[in-house]
Amino acid sequence: MIKVVYCSKGGNTKKLADAMAESIGIHAENVSEKLDPEQAELLFIGASVYAGKMAPKMQAYLSALKPGAAERAVVFGTGFTETSMRDAVAAILADKNIPVEAEAFCCKGSFLLANRGKPDADDCRRAAAFAANLAQSVR
C-alpha cells in the first residue's frame, strides 16, 4: 500500500500531493483530517517549509506515527526557496524505524508576491513523475 499525506496552509503542497497521488491511482490525505492508521509500504510525506520550519500539524502527525507504520518514507514539499524538510522528517522518524529516502522532491511555492503561480503545471508533472517512479518499486 502507498499513501500520500500532506499539510498545506496555502494550497501549494496540496497541488503537489494531488498530482502525485493521481499519478499512482490513490487519494492524497490531509494530516489535518483523521487518517487511516493502516500501515504503508511507501509513505509520501508533504512537509513544506514555513518560515524555515515544518508545519506544527505535520510535526504532530509524524510524532504520532507508530514505530514501523511505514516501510519507507519519501519527502516532498514547497517553500519560498527549494529547501527540503527531508532531514527534519528523518530525524523524527529515526526512532520509529521508518527510513527516509535520500531523494526528496521540492519546488518553490507562491507566497505573497513571491513565486507567483508556483507550483505550476510543470512542477506538478515533475512531482507526479517522481512519485510514479518510486511507486514502481512497490507494485
C-alpha positions in Angstrom: 0.0 0.0 0.0 1.1 3.5 -0.8 0.0 6.6 1.0 0.4 10.3 0.2 -0.1 12.6 3.2 0.4 16.4 3.4 -0.1 19.6 5.3 -0.8 22.7 3.2 -1.5 26.1 4.6 -1.9 27.9 1.3 -2.6 25.1 -1.1 0.8 24.8 -2.7 1.7 21.4 -1.2 -1.8 20.1 -1.8 -1.3 20.7 -5.5 1.8 18.5 -5.5 0.1 15.9 -3.2 -2.9 15.6 -5.5 -0.7 15.3 -8.6 1.4 12.7 -7.0 -1.5 10.7 -5.7 -3.3 10.8 -9.0 -0.2 9.5 -10.8 -0.3 6.4 -8.7 -4.1 6.0 -8.6 -4.7 6.9 -4.9 -6.2 9.8 -2.9 -3.9 12.3 -1.0 -4.7 12.7 2.6 -4.5 15.9 4.6 -2.9 15.4 8.1 -5.5 17.8 9.5 -8.1 15.1 9.0 -8.5 11.8 10.8 -6.3 9.5 8.8 -6.5 5.7 8.2 -3.9 4.2 10.5 -3.2 1.3 8.0 0.5 0.6 7.5 2.1 1.7 4.3 4.9 0.2 2.3 5.7 3.6 0.9 4.6 6.8 2.6 5.0 10.1 0.7 5.1 13.0 3.2 4.3 16.5 2.1 6.2 18.5 4.6 6.7 22.0 3.3 8.8 24.9 4.7 7.0 27.7 6.6 9.3 30.4 7.8 12.2 27.9 7.8 10.2 25.3 9.9 7.9 22.4 9.4 4.1 23.0 9.9 3.2 22.0 13.5 0.3 19.8 12.2 2.8 17.8 10.2 5.2 17.5 13.1 2.3 16.2 15.3 1.3 13.7 12.6 4.9 12.4 12.3 5.4 12.3 16.1 2.1 10.2 16.5 3.1 7.6 13.9 3.7 4.2 15.5 7.1 2.5 15.0 7.1 0.7 11.7 4.0 2.5 10.4 5.7 2.6 7.0 8.4 0.5 5.4 10.0 3.7 4.0 9.1 7.3 3.5 9.7 10.0 0.9 9.6 13.7 1.5 8.1 16.3 -0.9 7.1 19.9 -0.4 7.2 23.5 -1.4 8.6 26.7 0.1 9.8 30.2 -0.6 13.0 28.5 -1.8 13.6 24.9 -2.8 14.6 23.9 0.7 13.6 20.4 1.8 12.3 19.2 5.2 13.8 15.8 4.5 16.4 15.9 7.3 13.8 17.2 9.8 11.4 14.4 8.8 14.2 11.8 9.0 15.1 13.0 12.5 11.5 12.5 13.7 11.1 9.1 12.1 14.6 7.7 13.0 13.4 6.2 16.4 10.3 4.9 14.7 12.3 2.6 12.4 11.0 4.3 9.3 13.8 5.0 6.9 13.5 8.2 4.7 14.7 8.1 1.1 17.7 10.3 0.4 16.0 11.8 -2.6 13.2 14.3 -2.0 11.0 16.4 -4.3 11.0 20.2 -3.6 9.9 23.2 -5.6 9.1 26.8 -5.0 5.6 27.7 -3.7 3.9 31.0 -4.1 4.0 33.2 -1.0 2.5 36.8 -1.0 4.1 38.4 -4.1 6.9 35.9 -4.5 6.9 32.9 -6.8 3.5 33.7 -8.2 1.9 30.7 -9.9 4.2 28.2 -8.2 3.9 25.3 -8.1 2.9 25.4 -11.8 1.8 22.7 -14.1 5.4 21.7 -14.9 6.2 21.3 -11.2 3.1 19.1 -10.7 4.1 17.0 -13.7 7.6 16.6 -12.3 6.2 15.6 -8.9 3.8 13.1 -10.5 6.7 11.5 -12.4 8.8 11.4 -9.2 6.0 9.6 -7.3 5.2 7.2 -10.1 8.8 6.2 -10.5 9.2 5.5 -6.8 5.8 3.7 -6.7 7.0 1.2 -9.3 9.2 -0.4 -6.6 6.1 -1.2 -4.6 3.8 -2.5 -7.3 
